Amino acid sequence: MSAPDTAATLRDAVVSGARSAEEVCREALDRLERLDPALHAFNTVTAERALAGARDLDRRRAASPRALDSLPLAGVPVAVKDNLCTRGVRTTASSRILEHYVPPYDATIVTRLEGAGALIVGKTNCDEFAMGSSNENSAFGPVHNPWDRTRTPGGSSGGSAAAVAAGITPVAIGSDTGGSIRQPAALCGITGLKPSYGRVSRYGLIAFASSLDQIGPFARTAADAARLLDVMAGEDPRDATTAALPAPALQGALTGDVRGMRIGVPRRLLDQGLDPEVREAFLAALDVLRGRGTTLVDVELPRARYAIPVYYLVATAEASSNLARYDGVRYGFRAPGTSDTDLRTMYCRTRDLGFGPEVKRRIILGTYVLSAGYYDAYYLKAQQVRTLIRQDYDDAFTRTDVVALPTSPVPAFRLGERVDDPLQMYLNDVFTVSANLTGLPAISVPCGFTRGRLPIGLQLTGPGFDEAAILRVADAYERETGWWKEVPE
Ligand code: GLN
């Protein structure tokens, strides 16, 4: 099988008239129908919305041949994680409590993508409220990894990653609070980018941990990721955390030339829990980068080893607060038979039935660390260490342009293997959560396979708002290696 189309080639074909948007859209929907029963990557298919958009593009082009020239995503099928609001289309966050929730508005990124000509073919399965690293916390059952269906695609944006890896759509959208774009990208052999905090509007994202959440693209190539991010990025009056910065124009940054760039390697972090084949692939990737004219620099991130405890304190604290709004009153689901009980009983039964075990665990943990008497010892302390981790990265970036690490310490593990051990599950996030705690941009690119043919990811973290740096290195690396062209059978 040849490498599947990129968003860039599909868009150019539609803009030039070589292919109609409707034909491109139907092909994606056919693949979805054929492949998804075995993958379970989608919660909802939005065929009508996508086809209506496609026909509209074709009509506009028929009326005026240059009408689509200004649309960077004309006719590009895209899958959107089911924690992003879509007007009139069920948006569940893979939770029972939102199973029938139909938002009255679109997330800003949905508006922007469709405005650029993208066709949303469906809403992807994920861990419930984006809490998890394996997709097994979805109330609707897990996604299966296209490389080995007995294994996890990673999480929480596993459905988006699987959709792209399987070639259903060339690109997809996910959210990343502690690695949920980068880790599934790594485990599925594709590219995934978490932008800087403030780069992309979260208006319409179902909040998990508001000081960590970012929305970002999945793609086959760094160039496609840049194309999507160029569309998604920018200030939004509806999200006060978005930065007032000019459009990044990232596609122009992908020159292929990385000579003289410095790649920081925190070798001490490679000690704990790293799978030997992942280590081997990571070190080989560093050699490739050196071969392209970069310099490898040793960096210390002394406080990064506290990232997991800090993340699981901050993220749970914020989640316990964000999820307080699901109370049986405002969003539809209410436990049956509780409408004439007292209010407290209604709340309790609704939340007991509506939330899954991992979400409950986090609400309890987060409520605990915020409660009087424990706040100073846990939450406040975590925020202080978070600042120190950011200082470590700031120090590193005085001597280096990007920091390289493996994305995940292990390749895709088997479904069911880790569900009974939450701590083991949390440790998967050891290399990814720092970028969220610090707000820095980070990307995962495919960097090889295990002998059992499971994909491995290389993670590059950049200085704040320097997505251009990580994309340039990622793109140069992809041009050299071609791992991104590999597809599952
Ligand atoms: N695995 C992490 C968690 O469970 C990350 C989740 C995310 O990025 N949404 O919290």
Boltz pocket constraint, residues with backbone or C-beta under 6 A from the ligand:
constraints:
  - pocket:
      binder: B
      contacts: [[A, 129], [A, 130], [A, 131], [A, 132], [A, 133], [A, 155], [A, 156], [A, 175], [A, 176], [A, 177], [A, 178], [A, 179], [A, 180], [A, 181], [A, 208], [A, 315], [A, 425], [A, 429]]
      max_distance: 6.0
